[in-house]
Every structure is written in structure tokens, then in C-alpha cells.
Amino acid sequence: MFSGMSNHSIDAKGRIVLPAKFREELGSTFYIARGFGNCCIQAMSQEQFNALSEKIMQLPADKAMILQYTFTATAVEVTPNAQGRVIIPQALREFAQIEGEALVIGMNNRVEIWNKAKFEEFTAAHQDTLTEAVSMLRF
């Protein structure tokens, strides 16, 4: 289960070091792809990627196709190097508008990589939804 948030640098070659605890949970080889409906990159284990791909294939053809174009086609299998760095392809970095610094966030079954300013804009724009969601938890 992924949780937590931290700032990380992306070097000139497009490499980022994900937190060691995330790399352990993701496995020695995992997938990165465009986020769902958000301007971010998501990372998930091979198991999670395969399970999600199976679910996509069970959807009606028009829904499956758009998810294949925006998720499956952008997915890249990555293996961290000896220093724990993975290369984020330029197309994914451009999509998420990430350059230099990134925010790495644990999201239960996946990891998200965000442009920090975009993440702050997203959360600020969804404050009403947050308030409503918290009230539904009924502590």
C-alpha cells in the first residue's frame, strides 16, 4: 500500500529516484503511464498494470479504446538502475509538465508523479469535494 509524499529531482536525462519503499513495493520492473484524468504520471507494479489492463479489455469497445489510447499506449515498462533511478520518457514529462522538480505521491495501489504547482492547483480546485468526502467518512 503506497502512502506519503516527497519532492524529487528529475535530472537532465529525465531520470528520477523514487523513494526506496515505493521501489520495493513496485518491484524490480514496473510500469509508468499517463494519469487517469489528471495531469500526472502514474507508476504501478506489473501485477497492478496487468489487472488494470484486463479490466480495460472488459469494458465496452469505445471505452476500452480511449483508455488504450491514453493509458496503455503511453505505458512504459521500467527497471530502476543501480542508483534507483528510472527514466521518464519525454512525452510523459511533457504531458505532466514536469521539469526539474517533481512531487511523488503514494496513492494506495499506485504512485503518482506530479508537477508541484499543478498538484497544488488541482487540490485547491477540489476543496469542496474534499470537504464533502471527509464528511462522508463519519469518524
N, CA, C and O atoms as CSV, one atom per row, in Angstrom:
chain,resi,resn,atom,element,x,y,z
A,1,MET,N,N,0.856,-1.170,0.000
A,1,MET,CA,C,0.000,0.000,0.000
A,1,MET,C,C,0.902,1.233,0.000
A,1,MET,O,O,1.730,1.402,0.895
A,2,PHE,N,N,0.742,2.075,-0.989
A,2,PHE,CA,C,1.576,3.265,-1.119
A,2,PHE,C,C,0.953,4.439,-0.367
A,2,PHE,O,O,-0.242,4.706,-0.489
A,3,SER,N,N,1.778,5.131,0.406
A,3,SER,CA,C,1.330,6.352,1.072
A,3,SER,C,C,2.536,7.263,1.264
A,3,SER,O,O,3.684,6.819,1.253
A,4,GLY,N,N,2.250,8.526,1.438
A,4,GLY,CA,C,3.308,9.501,1.647
A,4,GLY,C,C,3.502,10.392,0.435
A,4,GLY,O,O,2.973,10.138,-0.647
A,5,MET,N,N,4.284,11.453,0.652
A,5,MET,CA,C,4.525,12.453,-0.386
A,5,MET,C,C,5.926,13.016,-0.187
A,5,MET,O,O,6.335,13.311,0.936
A,6,SER,N,N,6.663,13.162,-1.297
A,6,SER,CA,C,8.008,13.737,-1.191
A,6,SER,C,C,8.405,14.424,-2.484
A,6,SER,O,O,7.889,14.111,-3.557
A,7,ASN,N,N,9.334,15.366,-2.366
A,7,ASN,CA,C,9.863,16.090,-3.519
A,7,ASN,C,C,11.080,15.356,-4.058
A,7,ASN,O,O,11.898,14.843,-3.293
A,8,HIS,N,N,11.196,15.309,-5.398
A,8,HIS,CA,C,12.334,14.644,-6.033
A,8,HIS,C,C,12.763,15.425,-7.262
A,8,HIS,O,O,11.952,16.082,-7.914
A,9,SER,N,N,14.039,15.344,-7.566
A,9,SER,CA,C,14.586,15.993,-8.757
A,9,SER,C,C,14.510,15.057,-9.949
A,9,SER,O,O,14.614,13.838,-9.813
A,10,ILE,N,N,14.326,15.650,-11.113
A,10,ILE,CA,C,14.439,14.925,-12.373
A,10,ILE,C,C,15.657,15.511,-13.067
A,10,ILE,O,O,15.723,16.716,-13.308
A,11,ASP,N,N,16.626,14.652,-13.389
A,11,ASP,CA,C,17.863,15.157,-13.983
A,11,ASP,C,C,17.686,15.469,-15.472
A,11,ASP,O,O,16.613,15.255,-16.036
A,12,ALA,N,N,18.736,15.969,-16.091
A,12,ALA,CA,C,18.697,16.388,-17.498
A,12,ALA,C,C,18.356,15.244,-18.446
A,12,ALA,O,O,17.880,15.478,-19.557
A,13,LYS,N,N,18.597,14.006,-18.011
A,13,LYS,CA,C,18.280,12.838,-18.845
A,13,LYS,C,C,16.874,12.310,-18.592
A,13,LYS,O,O,16.484,11.285,-19.151
A,14,GLY,N,N,16.111,13.008,-17.751
A,14,GLY,CA,C,14.738,12.595,-17.471
A,14,GLY,C,C,14.623,11.494,-16.434
A,14,GLY,O,O,13.616,10.787,-16.394
A,15,ARG,N,N,15.640,11.338,-15.593
A,15,ARG,CA,C,15.636,10.275,-14.589
A,15,ARG,C,C,15.199,10.824,-13.229
A,15,ARG,O,O,15.493,11.962,-12.862
A,16,ILE,N,N,14.492,9.972,-12.508
A,16,ILE,CA,C,14.046,10.314,-11.163
A,16,ILE,C,C,14.322,9.130,-10.248
A,16,ILE,O,O,14.246,7.974,-10.665
A,17,VAL,N,N,14.642,9.436,-8.999
A,17,VAL,CA,C,14.794,8.393,-7.983
A,17,VAL,C,C,13.493,8.382,-7.189
A,17,VAL,O,O,13.150,9.363,-6.529
A,18,LEU,N,N,12.778,7.271,-7.258
A,18,LEU,CA,C,11.580,7.124,-6.450
A,18,LEU,C,C,11.991,6.659,-5.060
A,18,LEU,O,O,13.029,6.013,-4.912
A,19,PRO,N,N,11.202,6.972,-4.041
A,19,PRO,CA,C,11.551,6.527,-2.691
A,19,PRO,C,C,11.782,5.013,-2.649
A,19,PRO,O,O,11.090,4.252,-3.325
A,20,ALA,N,N,12.757,4.592,-1.852
A,20,ALA,CA,C,13.114,3.166,-1.760
A,20,ALA,C,C,11.913,2.307,-1.377
A,20,ALA,O,O,11.731,1.220,-1.924
A,21,LYS,N,N,11.091,2.786,-0.440
A,21,LYS,CA,C,9.929,1.986,-0.022
A,21,LYS,C,C,8.946,1.818,-1.185
A,21,LYS,O,O,8.284,0.785,-1.279
A,22,PHE,N,N,8.841,2.809,-2.068
A,22,PHE,CA,C,7.973,2.669,-3.241
A,22,PHE,C,C,8.572,1.676,-4.226
A,22,PHE,O,O,7.865,0.835,-4.780
A,23,ARG,N,N,9.890,1.778,-4.442
A,23,ARG,CA,C,10.540,0.848,-5.382
A,23,ARG,C,C,10.387,-0.591,-4.915
A,23,ARG,O,O,10.174,-1.490,-5.729
A,24,GLU,N,N,10.494,-0.813,-3.623
A,24,GLU,CA,C,10.322,-2.170,-3.088
A,24,GLU,C,C,8.938,-2.710,-3.400
A,24,GLU,O,O,8.799,-3.858,-3.820
A,25,GLU,N,N,7.916,-1.892,-3.198
A,25,GLU,CA,C,6.537,-2.322,-3.451
A,25,GLU,C,C,6.235,-2.439,-4.937
A,25,GLU,O,O,5.445,-3.294,-5.337
A,26,LEU,N,N,6.847,-1.597,-5.762
A,26,LEU,CA,C,6.607,-1.643,-7.204
A,26,LEU,C,C,7.246,-2.874,-7.838
A,26,LEU,O,O,6.738,-3.402,-8.827
A,27,GLY,N,N,8.342,-3.323,-7.278
A,27,GLY,CA,C,9.047,-4.479,-7.811
A,27,GLY,C,C,10.240,-4.069,-8.654
A,27,GLY,O,O,10.470,-2.883,-8.891
A,28,SER,N,N,10.992,-5.054,-9.103
A,28,SER,CA,C,12.222,-4.773,-9.848
A,28,SER,C,C,11.947,-4.185,-11.224
A,28,SER,O,O,12.786,-3.470,-11.772
A,29,THR,N,N,10.787,-4.477,-11.783
A,29,THR,CA,C,10.337,-3.889,-13.047
A,29,THR,C,C,8.881,-3.496,-12.866
A,29,THR,O,O,8.087,-4.275,-12.338
A,30,PHE,N,N,8.521,-2.283,-13.304
A,30,PHE,CA,C,7.143,-1.814,-13.147
A,30,PHE,C,C,6.783,-0.912,-14.314
A,30,PHE,O,O,7.594,-0.714,-15.220
A,31,TYR,N,N,5.578,-0.364,-14.302
A,31,TYR,CA,C,5.095,0.456,-15.406
A,31,TYR,C,C,4.864,1.892,-14.974
A,31,TYR,O,O,4.453,2.162,-13.846
A,32,ILE,N,N,5.138,2.814,-15.902
A,32,ILE,CA,C,4.739,4.207,-15.732
A,32,ILE,C,C,3.895,4.585,-16.949
A,32,ILE,O,O,4.142,4.116,-18.059
A,33,ALA,N,N,2.897,5.440,-16.722
A,33,ALA,CA,C,1.974,5.836,-17.791
A,33,ALA,C,C,1.288,7.143,-17.396
A,33,ALA,O,O,1.454,7.636,-16.280
A,34,ARG,N,N,0.518,7.691,-18.329
A,34,ARG,CA,C,-0.270,8.890,-18.038
A,34,ARG,C,C,-1.264,8.600,-16.932
A,34,ARG,O,O,-1.773,7.486,-16.805
A,35,GLY,N,N,-1.532,9.626,-16.133
A,35,GLY,CA,C,-2.544,9.503,-15.091
A,35,GLY,C,C,-3.936,9.498,-15.686
A,35,GLY,O,O,-4.139,9.928,-16.822
A,36,PHE,N,N,-4.881,9.018,-14.927
A,36,PHE,CA,C,-6.279,8.985,-15.367
A,36,PHE,C,C,-6.961,10.318,-15.082
A,36,PHE,O,O,-7.291,10.615,-13.935
A,37,GLY,N,N,-7.166,11.094,-16.089
A,37,GLY,CA,C,-7.904,12.340,-15.940
A,37,GLY,C,C,-7.157,13.449,-15.233
A,37,GLY,O,O,-7.695,14.546,-15.078
A,38,ASN,N,N,-5.943,13.200,-14.804
A,38,ASN,CA,C,-5.139,14.217,-14.138
A,38,ASN,C,C,-3.848,14.409,-14.912
A,38,ASN,O,O,-3.393,13.519,-15.630
A,39,CYS,N,N,-3.279,15.568,-14.754
A,39,CYS,CA,C,-2.037,15.906,-15.447
A,39,CYS,C,C,-0.855,15.382,-14.635
A,39,CYS,O,O,-0.041,16.154,-14.129
A,40,CYS,N,N,-0.775,14.050,-14.522
A,40,CYS,CA,C,0.302,13.436,-13.758
A,40,CYS,C,C,0.741,12.151,-14.445
A,40,CYS,O,O,0.157,11.730,-15.444
A,41,ILE,N,N,1.768,11.546,-13.895
A,41,ILE,CA,C,2.270,10.252,-14.354
A,41,ILE,C,C,1.985,9.270,-13.232
A,41,ILE,O,O,2.155,9.599,-12.058
A,42,GLN,N,N,1.554,8.069,-13.585
A,42,GLN,CA,C,1.350,7.073,-12.543
A,42,GLN,C,C,2.302,5.904,-12.735
A,42,GLN,O,O,2.646,5.536,-13.859
A,43,ALA,N,N,2.718,5.334,-11.621
A,43,ALA,CA,C,3.583,4.158,-11.632
A,43,ALA,C,C,2.845,3.053,-10.901
A,43,ALA,O,O,2.219,3.285,-9.866
A,44,MET,N,N,2.923,1.847,-11.450
A,44,MET,CA,C,2.264,0.713,-10.810
A,44,MET,C,C,3.029,-0.567,-11.078
A,44,MET,O,O,3.761,-0.685,-12.061
A,45,SER,N,N,2.843,-1.514,-10.190
A,45,SER,CA,C,3.518,-2.807,-10.317
A,45,SER,C,C,3.029,-3.522,-11.574
A,45,SER,O,O,1.985,-3.181,-12.132
A,46,GLN,N,N,3.791,-4.507,-12.005
A,46,GLN,CA,C,3.371,-5.309,-13.155
A,46,GLN,C,C,2.028,-5.962,-12.868
A,46,GLN,O,O,1.158,-6.012,-13.737
A,47,GLU,N,N,1.861,-6.460,-11.658
A,47,GLU,CA,C,0.602,-7.113,-11.274
A,47,GLU,C,C,-0.571,-6.144,-11.388
A,47,GLU,O,O,-1.610,-6.483,-11.954
A,48,GLN,N,N,-0.403,-4.943,-10.849
A,48,GLN,CA,C,-1.466,-3.934,-10.904
A,48,GLN,C,C,-1.743,-3.524,-12.348
A,48,GLN,O,O,-2.899,-3.366,-12.738
A,49,PHE,N,N,-0.694,-3.353,-13.135
A,49,PHE,CA,C,-0.851,-2.975,-14.538
A,49,PHE,C,C,-1.622,-4.061,-15.300
A,49,PHE,O,O,-2.545,-3.754,-16.054
A,50,ASN,N,N,-1.246,-5.319,-15.103
A,50,ASN,CA,C,-1.923,-6.417,-15.791
A,50,ASN,C,C,-3.391,-6.531,-15.379
A,50,ASN,O,O,-4.260,-6.768,-16.218
A,51,ALA,N,N,-3.662,-6.361,-14.085
A,51,ALA,CA,C,-5.048,-6.415,-13.607
A,51,ALA,C,C,-5.873,-5.281,-14.207
A,51,ALA,O,O,-7.016,-5.487,-14.615
A,52,LEU,N,N,-5.301,-4.100,-14.259
A,52,LEU,CA,C,-6.000,-2.957,-14.838
A,52,LEU,C,C,-6.214,-3.143,-16.340
A,52,LEU,O,O,-7.275,-2.806,-16.866
A,53,SER,N,N,-5.219,-3.674,-17.019
A,53,SER,CA,C,-5.349,-3.936,-18.461
A,53,SER,C,C,-6.478,-4.922,-18.728
A,53,SER,O,O,-7.226,-4.763,-19.692
A,54,GLU,N,N,-6.604,-5.933,-17.886
A,54,GLU,CA,C,-7.702,-6.907,-18.025
A,54,GLU,C,C,-9.056,-6.233,-17.840
A,54,GLU,O,O,-9.997,-6.505,-18.585
A,55,LYS,N,N,-9.154,-5.358,-16.851
A,55,LYS,CA,C,-10.405,-4.629,-16.614
A,55,LYS,C,C,-10.752,-3.748,-17.808
A,55,LYS,O,O,-11.913,-3.661,-18.208
A,56,ILE,N,N,-9.740,-3.096,-18.373
A,56,ILE,CA,C,-9.965,-2.242,-19.544
A,56,ILE,C,C,-10.542,-3.059,-20.689
A,56,ILE,O,O,-11.465,-2.615,-21.372
A,57,MET,N,N,-9.998,-4.252,-20.899
A,57,MET,CA,C,-10.450,-5.099,-22.015
A,57,MET,C,C,-11.882,-5.593,-21.830
A,57,MET,O,O,-12.516,-6.014,-22.797
A,58,GLN,N,N,-12.395,-5.547,-20.613
A,58,GLN,CA,C,-13.766,-5.990,-20.338
A,58,GLN,C,C,-14.800,-4.876,-20.567
A,58,GLN,O,O,-16.005,-5.129,-20.554
A,59,LEU,N,N,-14.330,-3.671,-20.773
A,59,LEU,CA,C,-15.238,-2.536,-20.986
A,59,LEU,C,C,-15.816,-2.561,-22.392
A,59,LEU,O,O,-15.275,-3.231,-23.272
A,60,PRO,N,N,-16.916,-1.835,-22.614
A,60,PRO,CA,C,-17.416,-1.686,-23.990
A,60,PRO,C,C,-16.304,-1.135,-24.879
A,60,PRO,O,O,-15.448,-0.381,-24.415
A,61,ALA,N,N,-16.320,-1.507,-26.137
A,61,ALA,CA,C,-15.225,-1.209,-27.071
A,61,ALA,C,C,-14.828,0.264,-27.093
A,61,ALA,O,O,-13.636,0.571,-27.090
A,62,ASP,N,N,-15.802,1.191,-27.117
A,62,ASP,CA,C,-15.451,2.613,-27.200
A,62,ASP,C,C,-14.732,3.087,-25.940
A,62,ASP,O,O,-13.815,3.904,-26.020
A,63,LYS,N,N,-15.140,2.583,-24.784
A,63,LYS,CA,C,-14.488,2.961,-23.523
A,63,LYS,C,C,-13.105,2.318,-23.432
A,63,LYS,O,O,-12.143,2.962,-23.013
A,64,ALA,N,N,-13.010,1.054,-23.823
A,64,ALA,CA,C,-11.714,0.363,-23.797
A,64,ALA,C,C,-10.728,1.053,-24.730
A,64,ALA,O,O,-9.557,1.212,-24.387
A,65,MET,N,N,-11.191,1.461,-25.902
A,65,MET,CA,C,-10.290,2.048,-26.884
A,65,MET,C,C,-9.689,3.357,-26.390
A,65,MET,O,O,-8.488,3.581,-26.542
A,66,ILE,N,N,-10.511,4.228,-25.799
A,66,ILE,CA,C,-9.969,5.507,-25.340
A,66,ILE,C,C,-8.980,5.295,-24.187
A,66,ILE,O,O,-7.987,6.014,-24.081
A,67,LEU,N,N,-9.252,4.314,-23.331
A,67,LEU,CA,C,-8.288,4.010,-22.264
A,67,LEU,C,C,-7.014,3.408,-22.829
A,67,LEU,O,O,-5.928,3.668,-22.310
A,68,GLN,N,N,-7.123,2.614,-23.874
A,68,GLN,CA,C,-5.924,2.063,-24.502
A,68,GLN,C,C,-5.090,3.179,-25.131
A,68,GLN,O,O,-3.864,3.167,-25.031
A,69,TYR,N,N,-5.749,4.140,-25.775
A,69,TYR,CA,C,-5.016,5.252,-26.400
A,69,TYR,C,C,-4.329,6.136,-25.367
A,69,TYR,O,O,-3.200,6.582,-25.574
A,70,THR,N,N,-5.013,6.388,-24.254
A,70,THR,CA,C,-4.480,7.349,-23.287
A,70,THR,C,C,-3.698,6.715,-22.145
A,70,THR,O,O,-2.904,7.393,-21.492
A,71,PHE,N,N,-3.910,5.432,-21.895
A,71,PHE,CA,C,-3.191,4.763,-20.810
A,71,PHE,C,C,-2.242,3.689,-21.344
A,71,PHE,O,O,-1.025,3.806,-21.199
A,72,THR,N,N,-2.784,2.667,-21.947
A,72,THR,CA,C,-1.969,1.533,-22.394
A,72,THR,C,C,-0.884,1.960,-23.372
A,72,THR,O,O,0.264,1.535,-23.243
A,73,ALA,N,N,-1.229,2.787,-24.339
A,73,ALA,CA,C,-0.260,3.201,-25.355
A,73,ALA,C,C,0.856,4.066,-24.774
A,73,ALA,O,O,1.948,4.130,-25.338
A,74,THR,N,N,0.587,4.729,-23.652
A,74,THR,CA,C,1.617,5.584,-23.041
A,74,THR,C,C,2.434,4.843,-21.990
A,74,THR,O,O,3.433,5.368,-21.497
A,75,ALA,N,N,2.017,3.624,-21.642
A,75,ALA,CA,C,2.690,2.867,-20.590
A,75,ALA,C,C,4.062,2.382,-21.054
A,75,ALA,O,O,4.233,1.923,-22.183
A,76,VAL,N,N,5.017,2.496,-20.161
A,76,VAL,CA,C,6.381,2.077,-20.434
A,76,VAL,C,C,6.840,1.209,-19.266
A,76,VAL,O,O,6.682,1.577,-18.102
A,77,GLU,N,N,7.404,0.065,-19.593
A,77,GLU,CA,C,7.977,-0.794,-18.561
A,77,GLU,C,C,9.353,-0.237,-18.206
A,77,GLU,O,O,10.165,0.033,-19.090
A,78,VAL,N,N,9.611,-0.067,-16.908
A,78,VAL,CA,C,10.887,0.491,-16.465
A,78,VAL,C,C,11.517,-0.397,-15.401
A,78,VAL,O,O,10.835,-1.104,-14.660
A,79,THR,N,N,12.828,-0.333,-15.355
A,79,THR,CA,C,13.613,-1.041,-14.341
A,79,THR,C,C,14.595,-0.038,-13.752
A,79,THR,O,O,15.412,0.520,-14.485
A,80,PRO,N,N,14.534,0.202,-12.454
A,80,PRO,CA,C,15.478,1.148,-11.852
A,80,PRO,C,C,16.922,0.699,-12.056
A,80,PRO,O,O,17.219,-0.495,-12.033
A,81,ASN,N,N,17.827,1.679,-12.258
A,81,ASN,CA,C,19.247,1.361,-12.394
A,81,ASN,C,C,19.845,1.140,-10.999
A,81,ASN,O,O,19.118,1.139,-10.006
A,82,ALA,N,N,21.143,0.955,-10.926
A,82,ALA,CA,C,21.821,0.655,-9.658
A,82,ALA,C,C,21.623,1.754,-8.615
A,82,ALA,O,O,21.660,1.481,-7.415
A,83,GLN,N,N,21.414,2.988,-9.060
A,83,GLN,CA,C,21.190,4.107,-8.137
A,83,GLN,C,C,19.707,4.300,-7.819
A,83,GLN,O,O,19.349,5.227,-7.093
A,84,GLY,N,N,18.846,3.439,-8.349
A,84,GLY,CA,C,17.412,3.531,-8.087
A,84,GLY,C,C,16.677,4.511,-8.989
A,84,GLY,O,O,15.530,4.866,-8.714
A,85,ARG,N,N,17.329,4.955,-10.067
A,85,ARG,CA,C,16.704,5.931,-10.970
A,85,ARG,C,C,15.959,5.219,-12.100
A,85,ARG,O,O,16.385,4.168,-12.579
A,86,VAL,N,N,14.845,5.812,-12.514
A,86,VAL,CA,C,14.131,5.344,-13.700
A,86,VAL,C,C,14.004,6.522,-14.657
A,86,VAL,O,O,13.910,7.676,-14.238
A,87,ILE,N,N,14.001,6.212,-15.936
A,87,ILE,CA,C,13.837,7.257,-16.957
A,87,ILE,C,C,12.356,7.446,-17.224
A,87,ILE,O,O,11.630,6.491,-17.499
A,88,ILE,N,N,11.920,8.692,-17.138
A,88,ILE,CA,C,10.556,9.041,-17.529
A,88,ILE,C,C,10.650,9.585,-18.950
A,88,ILE,O,O,11.295,10.610,-19.174
A,89,PRO,N,N,10.021,8.922,-19.905
A,89,PRO,CA,C,10.109,9.390,-21.293
A,89,PRO,C,C,9.649,10.842,-21.441
A,89,PRO,O,O,8.783,11.316,-20.706
A,90,GLN,N,N,10.241,11.522,-22.395
A,90,GLN,CA,C,9.944,12.936,-22.607
A,90,GLN,C,C,8.454,13.185,-22.825
A,90,GLN,O,O,7.917,14.168,-22.314
A,91,ALA,N,N,7.779,12.315,-23.574
A,91,ALA,CA,C,6.343,12.513,-23.831
A,91,ALA,C,C,5.540,12.522,-22.531
A,91,ALA,O,O,4.601,13.304,-22.389
A,92,LEU,N,N,5.899,11.672,-21.599
A,92,LEU,CA,C,5.195,11.659,-20.311
A,92,LEU,C,C,5.545,12.891,-19.488
A,92,LEU,O,O,4.674,13.477,-18.846
A,93,ARG,N,N,6.816,13.288,-19.502
A,93,ARG,CA,C,7.208,14.503,-18.771
A,93,ARG,C,C,6.481,15.725,-19.337
A,93,ARG,O,O,6.031,16.586,-18.581
A,94,GLU,N,N,6.367,15.800,-20.663
A,94,GLU,CA,C,5.656,16.923,-21.283
A,94,GLU,C,C,4.180,16.893,-20.926
A,94,GLU,O,O,3.597,17.931,-20.612
A,95,PHE,N,N,3.570,15.714,-20.972
A,95,PHE,CA,C,2.150,15.593,-20.617
A,95,PHE,C,C,1.899,16.125,-19.208
A,95,PHE,O,O,0.961,16.891,-18.987
A,96,ALA,N,N,2.742,15.716,-18.253
A,96,ALA,CA,C,2.569,16.106,-16.857
A,96,ALA,C,C,3.210,17.457,-16.534
A,96,ALA,O,O,3.122,17.936,-15.403
A,97,GLN,N,N,3.854,18.065,-17.528
A,97,GLN,CA,C,4.518,19.361,-17.367
A,97,GLN,C,C,5.535,19.326,-16.224
A,97,GLN,O,O,5.609,20.245,-15.408
A,98,ILE,N,N,6.313,18.245,-16.187
A,98,ILE,CA,C,7.315,18.066,-15.143
A,98,ILE,C,C,8.700,18.330,-15.716
A,98,ILE,O,O,9.107,17.737,-16.715
A,99,GLU,N,N,9.402,19.228,-15.063
A,99,GLU,CA,C,10.773,19.540,-15.448
A,99,GLU,C,C,11.523,19.954,-14.194
A,99,GLU,O,O,11.080,20.864,-13.492
A,100,GLY,N,N,12.622,19.328,-13.898
A,100,GLY,CA,C,13.441,19.704,-12.754
A,100,GLY,C,C,12.995,19.087,-11.448
A,100,GLY,O,O,13.679,18.212,-10.916
A,101,GLU,N,N,11.877,19.515,-10.924
A,101,GLU,CA,C,11.371,19.015,-9.646
A,101,GLU,C,C,10.023,18.340,-9.841
A,101,GLU,O,O,9.228,18.740,-10.692
A,102,ALA,N,N,9.780,17.310,-9.040
A,102,ALA,CA,C,8.511,16.592,-9.102
A,102,ALA,C,C,8.063,16.232,-7.694
A,102,ALA,O,O,8.877,16.112,-6.778
A,103,LEU,N,N,6.773,16.065,-7.538
A,103,LEU,CA,C,6.171,15.623,-6.299
A,103,LEU,C,C,5.767,14.170,-6.498
A,103,LEU,O,O,5.025,13.860,-7.430
A,104,VAL,N,N,6.241,13.276,-5.639
A,104,VAL,CA,C,5.942,11.842,-5.734
A,104,VAL,C,C,4.978,11.504,-4.605
A,104,VAL,O,O,5.260,11.753,-3.433
A,105,ILE,N,N,3.827,10.927,-4.979
A,105,ILE,CA,C,2.740,10.714,-4.030
A,105,ILE,C,C,2.301,9.253,-4.028
A,105,ILE,O,O,2.049,8.674,-5.085
A,106,GLY,N,N,2.211,8.657,-2.835
A,106,GLY,CA,C,1.670,7.306,-2.705
A,106,GLY,C,C,0.156,7.361,-2.715
A,106,GLY,O,O,-0.449,8.108,-1.946
A,107,MET,N,N,-0.460,6.570,-3.585
A,107,MET,CA,C,-1.916,6.604,-3.771
A,107,MET,C,C,-2.535,5.205,-3.612
A,107,MET,O,O,-3.225,4.721,-4.509
A,108,ASN,N,N,-2.284,4.575,-2.481
A,108,ASN,CA,C,-2.796,3.237,-2.170
A,108,ASN,C,C,-2.218,2.171,-3.091
A,108,ASN,O,O,-1.252,1.506,-2.717
A,109,ASN,N,N,-2.783,1.985,-4.295
A,109,ASN,CA,C,-2.320,0.903,-5.172
A,109,ASN,C,C,-1.402,1.365,-6.293
A,109,ASN,O,O,-1.031,0.570,-7.157
A,110,ARG,N,N,-1.032,2.640,-6.289
A,110,ARG,CA,C,-0.147,3.178,-7.326
A,110,ARG,C,C,0.595,4.385,-6.763
A,110,ARG,O,O,0.310,4.859,-5.663
A,111,VAL,N,N,1.548,4.863,-7.543
A,111,VAL,CA,C,2.311,6.061,-7.201
A,111,VAL,C,C,2.018,7.086,-8.287
A,111,VAL,O,O,1.935,6.737,-9.465
A,112,GLU,N,N,1.861,8.343,-7.900
A,112,GLU,CA,C,1.691,9.411,-8.883
A,112,GLU,C,C,2.871,10.372,-8.800
A,112,GLU,O,O,3.415,10.626,-7.726
A,113,ILE,N,N,3.255,10.902,-9.967
A,113,ILE,CA,C,4.342,11.874,-10.074
A,113,ILE,C,C,3.744,13.136,-10.684
A,113,ILE,O,O,3.206,13.096,-11.791
A,114,TRP,N,N,3.835,14.241,-9.977
A,114,TRP,CA,C,3.187,15.491,-10.358
A,114,TRP,C,C,4.179,16.646,-10.468
A,114,TRP,O,O,5.234,16.644,-9.833
A,115,ASN,N,N,3.821,17.620,-11.280
A,115,ASN,CA,C,4.388,18.960,-11.208
A,115,ASN,C,C,3.783,19.548,-9.927
A,115,ASN,O,O,2.563,19.544,-9.767
A,116,LYS,N,N,4.616,20.050,-9.022
A,116,LYS,CA,C,4.129,20.508,-7.718
A,116,LYS,C,C,3.056,21.584,-7.844
A,116,LYS,O,O,2.043,21.525,-7.147
A,117,ALA,N,N,3.260,22.553,-8.710
A,117,ALA,CA,C,2.279,23.629,-8.873
A,117,ALA,C,C,0.956,23.083,-9.402
A,117,ALA,O,O,-0.111,23.513,-8.964
A,118,LYS,N,N,1.017,22.140,-10.337
A,118,LYS,CA,C,-0.214,21.532,-10.884
A,118,LYS,C,C,-0.964,20.765,-9.794
A,118,LYS,O,O,-2.193,20.805,-9.739
A,119,PHE,N,N,-0.224,20.066,-8.928
A,119,PHE,CA,C,-0.862,19.341,-7.828
A,119,PHE,C,C,-1.561,20.312,-6.879
A,119,PHE,O,O,-2.694,20.071,-6.462
A,120,GLU,N,N,-0.889,21.399,-6.544
A,120,GLU,CA,C,-1.487,22.386,-5.648
A,120,GLU,C,C,-2.723,23.020,-6.272
A,120,GLU,O,O,-3.712,23.254,-5.577
A,121,GLU,N,N,-2.681,23.304,-7.583
A,121,GLU,CA,C,-3.857,23.830,-8.288
A,121,GLU,C,C,-5.005,22.822,-8.244
A,121,GLU,O,O,-6.152,23.185,-7.983
A,122,PHE,N,N,-4.683,21.552,-8.504
A,122,PHE,CA,C,-5.703,20.506,-8.510
A,122,PHE,C,C,-6.379,20.388,-7.150
A,122,PHE,O,O,-7.607,20.365,-7.071
A,123,THR,N,N,-5.590,20.312,-6.074
A,123,THR,CA,C,-6.192,20.159,-4.748
A,123,THR,C,C,-6.974,21.405,-4.333
A,123,THR,O,O,-8.014,21.291,-3.685
A,124,ALA,N,N,-6.490,22.581,-4.696
A,124,ALA,CA,C,-7.213,23.814,-4.375
A,124,ALA,C,C,-8.554,23.861,-5.105
A,124,ALA,O,O,-9.554,24.310,-4.545
A,125,ALA,N,N,-8.573,23.401,-6.343
A,125,ALA,CA,C,-9.807,23.419,-7.138
A,125,ALA,C,C,-10.837,22.401,-6.650
A,125,ALA,O,O,-12.008,22.473,-7.023
A,126,HIS,N,N,-10.405,21.460,-5.820
A,126,HIS,CA,C,-11.302,20.400,-5.356
A,126,HIS,C,C,-11.557,20.441,-3.855
A,126,HIS,O,O,-11.854,19.410,-3.251
A,127,GLN,N,N,-11.444,21.618,-3.246
A,127,GLN,CA,C,-11.660,21.748,-1.811
A,127,GLN,C,C,-13.084,21.375,-1.404
A,127,GLN,O,O,-13.280,20.759,-0.357
A,128,ASP,N,N,-14.080,21.738,-2.214
A,128,ASP,CA,C,-15.468,21.395,-1.882
A,128,ASP,C,C,-15.664,19.886,-1.879
A,128,ASP,O,O,-16.341,19.342,-1.006
A,129,THR,N,N,-15.077,19.220,-2.847
A,129,THR,CA,C,-15.167,17.761,-2.913
A,129,THR,C,C,-14.482,17.133,-1.712
A,129,THR,O,O,-14.982,16.158,-1.151
A,130,LEU,N,N,-13.335,17.684,-1.310
A,130,LEU,CA,C,-12.621,17.188,-0.130
A,130,LEU,C,C,-13.488,17.306,1.115
A,130,LEU,O,O,-13.595,16.356,1.890
A,131,THR,N,N,-14.101,18.453,1.310
A,131,THR,CA,C,-14.957,18.670,2.469
A,131,THR,C,C,-16.106,17.664,2.486
A,131,THR,O,O,-16.422,17.089,3.528
A,132,GLU,N,N,-16.722,17.460,1.334
A,132,GLU,CA,C,-17.828,16.509,1.231
A,132,GLU,C,C,-17.349,15.080,1.498
A,132,GLU,O,O,-18.010,14.323,2.208
A,133,ALA,N,N,-16.204,14.717,0.931
A,133,ALA,CA,C,-15.674,13.363,1.110
A,133,ALA,C,C,-15.341,13.097,2.583
A,133,ALA,O,O,-15.636,12.018,3.096
A,134,VAL,N,N,-14.734,14.061,3.257
A,134,VAL,CA,C,-14.394,13.892,4.661
A,134,VAL,C,C,-15.659,13.715,5.492
A,134,VAL,O,O,-15.690,12.900,6.414
A,135,SER,N,N,-16.695,14.473,5.171
A,135,SER,CA,C,-17.949,14.337,5.931
A,135,SER,C,C,-18.588,12.964,5.721
A,135,SER,O,O,-19.307,12.485,6.599
A,136,MET,N,N,-18.347,12.340,4.604
A,136,MET,CA,C,-18.904,11.017,4.320
A,136,MET,C,C,-18.181,9.909,5.081
A,136,MET,O,O,-18.719,8.810,5.220
A,137,LEU,N,N,-16.980,10.176,5.573
A,137,LEU,CA,C,-16.228,9.157,6.307
A,137,LEU,C,C,-16.827,8.855,7.678
A,137,LEU,O,O,-16.657,7.751,8.197
A,138,ARG,N,N,-17.509,9.800,8.255
A,138,ARG,CA,C,-18.176,9.623,9.558
A,138,ARG,C,C,-17.226,9.082,10.609
A,138,ARG,O,O,-17.347,7.936,11.041
A,139,PHE,N,N,-16.294,9.902,11.011
A,139,PHE,CA,C,-15.323,9.486,12.031
A,139,PHE,C,C,-16.010,9.136,13.316
A,139,PHE,O,O,-15.351,8.765,14.287
